[in-house]
Amino acid sequence: METDRPLDALNEARNKRVIVELKNKTQIVGTLKAFDIHINTVLGDAEEQGDDGSVKRKLGKVFIRGDMIVLISPA
């Protein structure tokens, strides 16, 4: 499937592991479950990553406000 729009790329990533980087430099890795037009995002099995890539803490299911997100990338 070709991605013509940003939301198409997010749709392709649904139910896959992604890295979400926040404005405060926090990185959260989890399975992309849902998102809306504001990029408010729900991740399952989420974990906060340390600077060295280690797991800082397990978060489980999280809701992230879209205005806090800098990037979303495949894990």
LINVENWO-V780736 format. One record per backbone hydrogen bond with DSSP energy under -1.0 kcal/mol. CO is the residue of the C=O (numbers start at 1). NH is the residue of the N-H. E is the energy in kcal/mol with one decimal. If there is no record, write none. Layout:
BEGIN
((CO:NH:E) (CO:NH:E))
END
This chain:
BEGIN
((5:9:-1.3) (6:10:-1.7) (7:11:-2.2) (8:12:-2.0) (9:13:-1.1) (13:16:-2.0) (16:32:-2.5) (17:75:-2.2) (18:30:-2.1) (19:73:-2.5) (20:28:-2.7) (21:70:-3.2) (21:71:-1.4) (22:25:-2.1) (26:22:-2.8) (27:49:-3.0) (28:20:-3.2) (29:47:-2.4) (30:18:-3.0) (31:44:-2.7) (32:15:-3.8) (34:42:-2.9) (36:39:-2.1) (40:36:-1.3) (41:64:-3.3) (42:33:-2.8) (42:34:-1.5) (43:62:-2.5) (44:31:-2.8) (46:59:-3.0) (46:60:-1.7) (47:29:-2.8) (48:56:-3.2) (48:57:-1.1) (50:53:-1.8) (54:50:-3.4) (57:48:-2.7) (60:46:-3.1) (62:43:-2.3) (64:41:-2.8) (65:68:-1.8) (66:69:-1.3) (68:23:-2.3) (71:21:-2.3) (73:19:-3.3))
END
